[in-house]
Amino acid sequence: MDIKIPTVAALAAKGKVPEILFWVGCAGSFDERYKNVTKAFAKILNKVGVDFAVLGPEETCTGDPARRSGNDFLFQMQAISNIQMLNAYSIKTIVTACPHCFNTIKNEYPELGGNYQVVHHSTYLQQLIDEGKVIQRETEVAFRGRKITFHDSCYLGRANNIYEAPRRVLKALDAELVEMKRCKTKGLCCGAGGGQMFKDAEKGNKEVNIERTEEALKTRADTIAVACPFCMIMMSDGVKNKEKEESVQVRDLAELIAESQGL
């Protein structure tokens, strides 16, 4: 399936503003594994006929890693630059697959003049499913009999209280959703948040992502579903550490929905 992804600049040249800006994020743009999530989500948007666009080369980091690492001056520089561009394009609604981007644009940009309706892709996918635009009964048999466990992203769950949307998306696949012992409000971090992704591990007995992966493997699920690029990297590394790559997959919600639709 060909993917059609217009840029905001191209639409602006025609005097148009997209209904939705798909904020791709750094991982969705540059990480080889997570690029598949970007493509999967774009295919779903194409299939449903959503009027969306991306910033393309004009998109830069939201500033989340800088702020979490303690460099608030750099965060403000990055944020203000993004806000000026978004406001110039009259962007109203932003959808992103990254909880870090979601949290930053939704909760931290308003104090700097950036006020938008910001939606995480798990919530958006759930809305499409509820409207009957995604998930066809003849295609969901691909997941029948499979066990899926969901890892809660800190910035999606505890920071923004989004727990049910991703689970409703997974339940629509007709797979068996099995919860880890620590889930929802008591979920364990993957180990990458707060800028930890970009620094060496501190002394300890076990890496956080290994601890979390062990909990996921105890569910005997064949798929660990995630809704965050940081979580995907950490859980994937954990699965490799346990040498379970052949029997356990780490997949984003968008990838699972796209697979169910044969996209």
DOPAVEX-847168 format. One record per residue (C-alpha): x negated, y, z negated; residue in three letters; residue number from 1. Coordinates in pm, 1 decimal. Layout:
N
+----------+----------+----------+------+-----+
!       xx !       yy !       zz ! code ! pos !
+----------+----------+----------+------+-----+
!        X !        Y !        Z !  ala ! NUM !
...
+----------+----------+----------+------+-----+
//
This chain:
263
+----------+----------+----------+------+-----+
!       xx !       yy !       zz ! code ! pos !
+----------+----------+----------+------+-----+
!      0.0 !      0.0 !      0.0 !  met !   1 !
!   -135.0 !    339.8 !    103.1 !  asp !   2 !
!   -155.4 !    590.2 !   -181.0 !  ile !   3 !
!    -43.1 !    945.1 !   -113.9 !  lys !   4 !
!   -178.8 !   1191.4 !   -367.0 !  ile !   5 !
!   -145.0 !   1558.6 !   -272.6 !  pro !   6 !
!   -342.3 !   1827.6 !   -450.5 !  thr !   7 !
!   -184.4 !   2124.4 !   -623.7 !  val !   8 !
!   -398.0 !   2358.2 !   -411.2 !  ala !   9 !
!   -266.9 !   2204.0 !    -86.6 !  ala !  10 !
!     92.6 !   2246.1 !   -205.0 !  leu !  11 !
!     24.8 !   2601.3 !   -323.8 !  ala !  12 !
!    -99.0 !   2688.6 !     25.2 !  ala !  13 !
!    252.4 !   2596.0 !    145.3 !  lys !  14 !
!    416.3 !   2796.5 !   -131.8 !  gly !  15 !
!    516.7 !   2485.1 !   -326.1 !  lys !  16 !
!    473.6 !   2380.6 !   -690.0 !  val !  17 !
!    487.8 !   2007.7 !   -777.4 !  pro !  18 !
!    757.1 !   1891.6 !  -1015.5 !  glu !  19 !
!    487.4 !   1703.1 !  -1207.3 !  ile !  20 !
!    113.3 !   1749.2 !  -1240.9 !  leu !  21 !
!    -59.0 !   1414.0 !  -1287.3 !  phe !  22 !
!   -355.1 !   1495.8 !  -1512.3 !  trp !  23 !
!   -600.2 !   1220.2 !  -1421.9 !  val !  24 !
!   -865.5 !   1281.2 !  -1687.2 !  gly !  25 !
!  -1238.5 !   1213.7 !  -1683.6 !  cys !  26 !
!  -1208.6 !    835.3 !  -1722.0 !  ala !  27 !
!   -936.6 !    811.7 !  -1458.4 !  gly !  28 !
!  -1159.5 !   1004.5 !  -1219.1 !  ser !  29 !
!  -1504.1 !    860.8 !  -1284.6 !  phe !  30 !
!  -1490.6 !    531.2 !  -1476.8 !  asp !  31 !
!  -1489.8 !    249.0 !  -1222.3 !  glu !  32 !
!  -1260.7 !     25.4 !  -1427.8 !  arg !  33 !
!  -1013.8 !    297.7 !  -1520.0 !  tyr !  34 !
!   -983.7 !    424.0 !  -1163.5 !  lys !  35 !
!   -759.4 !    119.2 !  -1112.9 !  asn !  36 !
!   -516.6 !    263.8 !  -1366.7 !  val !  37 !
!   -506.7 !    594.1 !  -1178.4 !  thr !  38 !
!   -432.0 !    409.8 !   -854.8 !  lys !  39 !
!   -167.1 !    189.4 !  -1018.6 !  ala !  40 !
!     16.7 !    486.2 !  -1169.3 !  phe !  41 !
!     -2.5 !    680.8 !   -842.2 !  ala !  42 !
!    143.7 !    381.2 !   -655.5 !  lys !  43 !
!    434.2 !    369.3 !   -899.5 !  ile !  44 !
!    497.6 !    741.9 !   -855.4 !  leu !  45 !
!    485.1 !    698.0 !   -477.0 !  asn !  46 !
!    727.4 !    405.5 !   -486.5 !  lys !  47 !
!    977.2 !    595.2 !   -699.7 !  val !  48 !
!    942.7 !    908.9 !   -490.0 !  gly !  49 !
!    825.8 !   1144.8 !   -761.9 !  val !  50 !
!    721.3 !   1493.6 !   -652.3 !  asp !  51 !
!    373.8 !   1507.1 !   -805.3 !  phe !  52 !
!     24.7 !   1632.3 !   -735.6 !  ala !  53 !
!   -322.0 !   1629.9 !   -890.3 !  val !  54 !
!   -576.1 !   1905.2 !   -936.4 !  leu !  55 !
!   -846.8 !   1700.7 !   -769.0 !  gly !  56 !
!  -1187.5 !   1873.6 !   -779.2 !  pro !  57 !
!  -1034.0 !   2161.3 !   -976.5 !  glu !  58 !
!   -961.8 !   1937.1 !  -1276.7 !  glu !  59 !
!  -1220.4 !   1950.7 !  -1554.5 !  thr !  60 !
!  -1242.8 !   1800.4 !  -1903.4 !  cys !  61 !
!   -975.3 !   1915.6 !  -2148.2 !  thr !  62 !
!  -1244.6 !   1980.9 !  -2408.5 !  gly !  63 !
!  -1130.7 !   1701.6 !  -2641.4 !  asp !  64 !
!  -1475.2 !   1535.8 !  -2680.3 !  pro !  65 !
!  -1636.1 !   1873.2 !  -2751.6 !  ala !  66 !
!  -1387.6 !   1961.3 !  -3026.4 !  arg !  67 !
!  -1402.2 !   1613.9 !  -3186.6 !  arg !  68 !
!  -1780.9 !   1635.1 !  -3187.0 !  ser !  69 !
!  -1773.3 !   1972.0 !  -3362.8 !  gly !  70 !
!  -1842.9 !   2211.1 !  -3074.3 !  asn !  71 !
!  -1531.0 !   2426.0 !  -3091.8 !  asp !  72 !
!  -1685.7 !   2705.2 !  -2885.9 !  phe !  73 !
!  -1731.4 !   2468.5 !  -2589.3 !  leu !  74 !
!  -1377.7 !   2336.4 !  -2639.8 !  phe !  75 !
!  -1231.5 !   2685.9 !  -2618.7 !  gln !  76 !
!  -1431.1 !   2764.6 !  -2304.9 !  met !  77 !
!  -1307.4 !   2448.5 !  -2133.6 !  gln !  78 !
!   -950.3 !   2487.7 !  -2255.9 !  ala !  79 !
!   -912.4 !   2853.9 !  -2157.0 !  ile !  80 !
!  -1052.0 !   2781.2 !  -1810.8 !  ser !  81 !
!   -797.8 !   2501.4 !  -1762.6 !  asn !  82 !
!   -510.2 !   2709.1 !  -1898.9 !  ile !  83 !
!   -585.1 !   2998.9 !  -1666.1 !  gln !  84 !
!   -580.0 !   2761.7 !  -1367.8 !  met !  85 !
!   -262.2 !   2578.7 !  -1477.2 !  leu !  86 !
!    -81.7 !   2907.0 !  -1537.3 !  asn !  87 !
!   -197.6 !   3044.2 !  -1202.6 !  ala !  88 !
!    -37.7 !   2742.2 !  -1033.2 !  tyr !  89 !
!    281.0 !   2782.8 !  -1244.4 !  ser !  90 !
!    253.5 !   2425.6 !  -1375.7 !  ile !  91 !
!    540.3 !   2333.7 !  -1608.5 !  lys !  92 !
!    522.3 !   1955.7 !  -1661.3 !  thr !  93 !
!    209.1 !   1743.2 !  -1704.7 !  ile !  94 !
!    192.9 !   1362.7 !  -1716.3 !  val !  95 !
!   -129.3 !   1188.9 !  -1816.9 !  thr !  96 !
!   -238.4 !    832.4 !  -1891.0 !  ala !  97 !
!   -496.4 !    947.5 !  -2147.9 !  cys !  98 !
!   -374.6 !   1001.7 !  -2507.6 !  pro !  99 !
!   -674.1 !   1227.8 !  -2572.6 !  his ! 100 !
!   -580.3 !   1457.7 !  -2283.3 !  cys ! 101 !
!   -213.8 !   1428.9 !  -2387.0 !  phe ! 102 !
!   -280.6 !   1529.8 !  -2747.6 !  asn ! 103 !
!   -513.2 !   1816.0 !  -2657.5 !  thr ! 104 !
!   -294.1 !   1976.4 !  -2390.2 !  ile ! 105 !
!     27.4 !   1921.4 !  -2586.8 !  lys ! 106 !
!    -82.8 !   2020.9 !  -2935.5 !  asn ! 107 !
!   -393.0 !   2237.5 !  -2899.1 !  glu ! 108 !
!   -352.5 !   2434.9 !  -2576.3 !  tyr ! 109 !
!    -44.3 !   2632.7 !  -2696.7 !  pro ! 110 !
!   -255.1 !   2833.3 !  -2945.0 !  glu ! 111 !
!   -466.1 !   2947.6 !  -2650.0 !  leu ! 112 !
!   -174.6 !   3034.9 !  -2423.0 !  gly ! 113 !
!   -111.4 !   2701.5 !  -2252.4 !  gly ! 114 !
!    249.4 !   2595.3 !  -2301.3 !  asn ! 115 !
!    364.0 !   2296.4 !  -2097.4 !  tyr ! 116 !
!    589.5 !   1995.5 !  -2121.6 !  gln ! 117 !
!    334.5 !   1717.3 !  -2168.4 !  val ! 118 !
!    433.8 !   1351.7 !  -2129.5 !  val ! 119 !
!    221.2 !   1040.3 !  -2180.2 !  his ! 120 !
!    252.3 !    785.5 !  -1902.1 !  his ! 121 !
!    392.0 !    521.5 !  -2139.9 !  ser ! 122 !
!    690.8 !    748.6 !  -2211.8 !  thr ! 123 !
!    725.7 !    836.3 !  -1843.9 !  tyr ! 124 !
!    719.4 !    470.6 !  -1737.8 !  leu ! 125 !
!    978.9 !    389.6 !  -2002.8 !  gln ! 126 !
!   1203.2 !    665.7 !  -1862.8 !  gln ! 127 !
!   1167.4 !    528.6 !  -1509.0 !  leu ! 128 !
!   1258.5 !    181.0 !  -1634.3 !  ile ! 129 !
!   1560.2 !    314.8 !  -1826.7 !  asp ! 130 !
!   1677.5 !    491.0 !  -1510.1 !  glu ! 131 !
!   1652.1 !    165.6 !  -1315.2 !  gly ! 132 !
!   1387.5 !    301.6 !  -1079.5 !  lys ! 133 !
!   1117.7 !     53.1 !  -1180.3 !  val ! 134 !
!   1130.0 !   -320.6 !  -1262.0 !  ile ! 135 !
!   1331.3 !   -541.6 !  -1034.2 !  gln ! 136 !
!   1457.8 !   -869.3 !  -1174.7 !  arg ! 137 !
!   1316.3 !  -1079.1 !   -891.7 !  glu ! 138 !
!    962.7 !   -956.7 !   -961.2 !  thr ! 139 !
!    947.9 !   -985.8 !  -1338.7 !  glu ! 140 !
!    918.6 !  -1366.4 !  -1323.7 !  val ! 141 !
!    544.4 !  -1313.2 !  -1276.7 !  ala ! 142 !
!    521.4 !  -1238.7 !  -1650.1 !  phe ! 143 !
!    760.7 !  -1502.3 !  -1777.7 !  arg ! 144 !
!    590.9 !  -1725.4 !  -2032.1 !  gly ! 145 !
!    296.3 !  -1490.9 !  -2080.0 !  arg ! 146 !
!    200.4 !  -1348.7 !  -2417.0 !  lys ! 147 !
!    104.8 !   -982.0 !  -2442.8 !  ile ! 148 !
!    -17.9 !   -793.2 !  -2747.8 !  thr ! 149 !
!    -31.0 !   -414.4 !  -2756.7 !  phe ! 150 !
!   -311.3 !   -211.0 !  -2911.3 !  his ! 151 !
!   -190.6 !    125.7 !  -3044.3 !  asp ! 152 !
!   -404.9 !    422.8 !  -2946.3 !  ser ! 153 !
!   -468.2 !    653.6 !  -3243.3 !  cys ! 154 !
!   -383.5 !    968.6 !  -3045.2 !  tyr ! 155 !
!    -66.0 !    814.6 !  -2908.5 !  leu ! 156 !
!     51.9 !    652.0 !  -3230.0 !  gly ! 157 !
!    -50.2 !    816.3 !  -3553.9 !  arg ! 158 !
!   -121.7 !   1155.9 !  -3395.6 !  ala ! 159 !
!    199.6 !   1180.1 !  -3192.3 !  asn ! 160 !
!    427.5 !    909.9 !  -3332.2 !  asn ! 161 !
!    471.6 !    729.9 !  -2998.5 !  ile ! 162 !
!    509.1 !    360.7 !  -3080.2 !  tyr ! 163 !
!    824.0 !    236.7 !  -2910.7 !  glu ! 164 !
!    780.9 !    364.7 !  -2553.7 !  ala ! 165 !
!    484.7 !    138.7 !  -2465.3 !  pro ! 166 !
!    653.4 !   -159.3 !  -2630.8 !  arg ! 167 !
!    976.0 !   -101.4 !  -2438.7 !  arg ! 168 !
!    771.4 !    -94.3 !  -2118.2 !  val ! 169 !
!    613.9 !   -429.3 !  -2205.2 !  leu ! 170 !
!    944.3 !   -585.6 !  -2309.5 !  lys ! 171 !
!   1087.1 !   -495.8 !  -1968.9 !  ala ! 172 !
!    831.6 !   -732.1 !  -1813.6 !  leu ! 173 !
!   1008.2 !  -1035.5 !  -1964.2 !  asp ! 174 !
!    686.8 !  -1143.3 !  -2135.6 !  ala ! 175 !
!    654.0 !  -1235.6 !  -2503.3 !  glu ! 176 !
!    528.9 !   -937.0 !  -2701.9 !  leu ! 177 !
!    327.7 !  -1053.1 !  -3003.0 !  val ! 178 !
!    209.9 !   -798.5 !  -3258.8 !  glu ! 179 !
!   -126.2 !   -787.2 !  -3429.2 !  met ! 180 !
!   -126.7 !   -789.7 !  -3809.1 !  lys ! 181 !
!   -229.8 !   -424.4 !  -3810.8 !  arg ! 182 !
!     -4.0 !   -239.4 !  -3568.7 !  cys ! 183 !
!    198.3 !     79.2 !  -3526.1 !  lys ! 184 !
!    140.1 !    313.0 !  -3825.4 !  thr ! 185 !
!   -112.6 !     66.6 !  -3969.4 !  lys ! 186 !
!   -291.6 !      0.7 !  -3640.7 !  gly ! 187 !
!   -671.2 !    -12.1 !  -3637.8 !  leu ! 188 !
!   -872.6 !    229.2 !  -3423.2 !  cys ! 189 !
!  -1064.9 !     82.0 !  -3128.2 !  cys ! 190 !
!  -1373.8 !    261.0 !  -3255.1 !  gly ! 191 !
!  -1412.9 !    522.2 !  -2980.1 !  ala ! 192 !
!  -1213.7 !    820.6 !  -3107.1 !  gly ! 193 !
!  -1352.8 !   1130.1 !  -3274.6 !  gly ! 194 !
!  -1644.3 !   1146.0 !  -3032.9 !  gly ! 195 !
!  -1769.8 !    801.5 !  -3143.0 !  gln ! 196 !
!  -1758.5 !    682.2 !  -2781.5 !  met ! 197 !
!  -2059.2 !    897.1 !  -2701.1 !  phe ! 198 !
!  -2292.8 !    819.6 !  -2991.2 !  lys ! 199 !
!  -2490.2 !    524.6 !  -3118.5 !  asp ! 200 !
!  -2327.4 !    300.4 !  -3375.4 !  ala ! 201 !
!  -2403.6 !    363.5 !  -3739.7 !  glu ! 202 !
!  -2531.4 !     93.9 !  -3974.1 !  lys ! 203 !
!  -2275.9 !   -163.4 !  -4078.5 !  gly ! 204 !
!  -2181.9 !   -528.4 !  -4069.4 !  asn ! 205 !
!  -1955.4 !   -522.6 !  -3764.9 !  lys ! 206 !
!  -1851.8 !   -290.5 !  -3481.5 !  glu ! 207 !
!  -1495.9 !   -158.0 !  -3512.1 !  val ! 208 !
!  -1402.1 !   -278.4 !  -3163.6 !  asn ! 209 !
!  -1516.5 !   -632.2 !  -3247.8 !  ile ! 210 !
!  -1296.6 !   -632.1 !  -3557.9 !  glu ! 211 !
!  -1000.5 !   -512.1 !  -3351.1 !  arg ! 212 !
!  -1063.3 !   -760.6 !  -3071.6 !  thr ! 213 !
!  -1070.0 !  -1045.0 !  -3322.9 !  glu ! 214 !
!   -726.6 !   -935.9 !  -3444.8 !  glu ! 215 !
!   -598.6 !   -933.0 !  -3086.4 !  ala ! 216 !
!   -738.1 !  -1277.8 !  -3013.1 !  leu ! 217 !
!   -567.5 !  -1419.7 !  -3322.9 !  lys ! 218 !
!   -229.8 !  -1351.6 !  -3158.1 !  thr ! 219 !
!   -327.6 !  -1599.5 !  -2882.1 !  arg ! 220 !
!   -205.2 !  -1349.6 !  -2624.0 !  ala ! 221 !
!   -346.6 !  -1383.7 !  -2272.7 !  asp ! 222 !
!   -320.9 !  -1007.5 !  -2217.1 !  thr ! 223 !
!   -423.3 !   -717.8 !  -2440.0 !  ile ! 224 !
!   -221.9 !   -419.2 !  -2323.6 !  ala ! 225 !
!   -359.4 !    -70.0 !  -2379.7 !  val ! 226 !
!   -248.6 !    282.5 !  -2293.0 !  ala ! 227 !
!   -577.4 !    470.1 !  -2328.7 !  cys ! 228 !
!   -907.9 !    467.4 !  -2134.7 !  pro ! 229 !
!  -1115.4 !    472.0 !  -2454.4 !  phe ! 230 !
!   -922.9 !    173.1 !  -2590.1 !  cys ! 231 !
!   -961.5 !    -10.9 !  -2260.7 !  met ! 232 !
!  -1339.1 !     24.4 !  -2266.8 !  ile ! 233 !
!  -1373.4 !    -77.8 !  -2631.1 !  met ! 234 !
!  -1133.8 !   -372.5 !  -2614.1 !  met ! 235 !
!  -1288.1 !   -493.2 !  -2288.2 !  ser ! 236 !
!  -1633.0 !   -483.2 !  -2448.3 !  asp ! 237 !
!  -1490.7 !   -675.4 !  -2745.0 !  gly ! 238 !
!  -1346.6 !   -946.4 !  -2520.7 !  val ! 239 !
!  -1682.6 !   -977.4 !  -2342.5 !  lys ! 240 !
!  -1858.7 !  -1001.4 !  -2678.7 !  asn ! 241 !
!  -1633.2 !  -1296.5 !  -2765.5 !  lys ! 242 !
!  -1689.2 !  -1448.0 !  -2417.8 !  glu ! 243 !
!  -1314.9 !  -1460.1 !  -2351.3 !  lys ! 244 !
!  -1308.4 !  -1272.4 !  -2018.0 !  glu ! 245 !
!  -1174.6 !  -1572.8 !  -1828.3 !  glu ! 246 !
!   -879.9 !  -1634.6 !  -2059.4 !  ser ! 247 !
!   -789.6 !  -1285.7 !  -2188.5 !  val ! 248 !
!   -730.3 !   -974.1 !  -1980.1 !  gln ! 249 !
!   -730.8 !   -612.2 !  -2096.9 !  val ! 250 !
!   -476.1 !   -420.2 !  -1888.1 !  arg ! 251 !
!   -317.2 !    -78.0 !  -1892.9 !  asp ! 252 !
!     61.8 !    -45.9 !  -1894.0 !  leu ! 253 !
!     56.9 !    108.7 !  -1546.0 !  ala ! 254 !
!   -138.8 !   -185.9 !  -1407.4 !  glu ! 255 !
!    109.6 !   -433.4 !  -1552.0 !  leu ! 256 !
!    410.0 !   -246.2 !  -1412.4 !  ile ! 257 !
!    242.9 !   -209.4 !  -1072.5 !  ala ! 258 !
!    166.3 !   -584.1 !  -1070.4 !  glu ! 259 !
!    527.4 !   -664.4 !  -1156.7 !  ser ! 260 !
!    634.6 !   -463.6 !   -852.3 !  gln ! 261 !
!    379.0 !   -620.1 !   -620.3 !  gly ! 262 !
!    203.8 !   -285.3 !   -572.5 !  leu ! 263 !
+----------+----------+----------+------+-----+
//
